[in-house]
């Protein structure tokens, strides 16, 4: 299969423009996306949990109330890696890239479901490999809402020492079937509420050799 993969830079908030975020269009064909949807529906979805560090997870529907289907597949991870590897940084924080995390997290959002502002947490494999970059592939269209939003956040302190958060206009990424959004974990982002229809996506991580840990709070 020959796919015409093209890259598009993502406009980030002014305070985060030195961060990595871009789209790759045509990473998957419409047929491949539909196959993923059928595959995961056959396996079944459960309520998405948040990882809160130390291997612990919790259900927090106030932050994320979507559903997920987790599949460990070295074969599928390698297929995706072969499609995107020419576009991702070969090194991150001095660590060489090692491929994709074989744990694929398929996400399903129905009307009323969302993932509030968060940063994607780092995945650390038993081998010591660590993730620094998120790969999120949109599997369908035909729903309303469900945009990926990168949130600006600039904090200052008042005279009393309290943190004041200033929010600026937030760029939004509209899902396109088969397109991949690639961005570093420590970008503040959210999946806006789906207002009608059903949204599907799959996310995993770009893995690098062992390096410095990251301080990120939650992930699906």
HELIX and SHEET records of a PDB file:
HELIX    1   1 UNK A   14  UNK A   16  5                                   3    
HELIX    2   2 UNK A   30  UNK A   43  1                                  14    
HELIX    3   3 UNK A   74  UNK A   84  1                                  11    
HELIX    4   4 UNK A   85  UNK A   87  5                                   3    
SHEET    1   A 7 UNK A   6  UNK A   9  0                                        
SHEET    2   A 7 UNK A  21  UNK A  25 -1                                        
SHEET    3   A 7 UNK A 180  UNK A 184 -1                                        
SHEET    4   A 7 UNK A 130  UNK A 138 -1                                        
SHEET    5   A 7 UNK A 198  UNK A 208 -1                                        
SHEET    6   A 7 UNK A  95  UNK A 100 -1                                        
SHEET    7   A 7 UNK A  91  UNK A  92 -1                                        
SHEET    1   B 8 UNK A   6  UNK A   9  0                                        
SHEET    2   B 8 UNK A  21  UNK A  25 -1                                        
SHEET    3   B 8 UNK A 180  UNK A 184 -1                                        
SHEET    4   B 8 UNK A 130  UNK A 138 -1                                        
SHEET    5   B 8 UNK A 198  UNK A 208 -1                                        
SHEET    6   B 8 UNK A 103  UNK A 110 -1                                        
SHEET    7   B 8 UNK A  67  UNK A  72 -1                                        
SHEET    8   B 8 UNK A  46  UNK A  47 -1                                        
SHEET    1   C 2 UNK A  50  UNK A  53  0                                        
SHEET    2   C 2 UNK A  56  UNK A  58 -1                                        
SHEET    1   D 4 UNK A 115  UNK A 118  0                                        
SHEET    2   D 4 UNK A 189  UNK A 191 -1                                        
SHEET    3   D 4 UNK A 148  UNK A 150 -1                                        
SHEET    4   D 4 UNK A 171  UNK A 173 -1                                        
SHEET    1   E 2 UNK A 144  UNK A 145  0                                        
SHEET    2   E 2 UNK A 194  UNK A 196 -1                                        
SHEET    1   F 2 UNK A 154  UNK A 157  0                                        
SHEET    2   F 2 UNK A 163  UNK A 166 -1                                        
END                                                                             
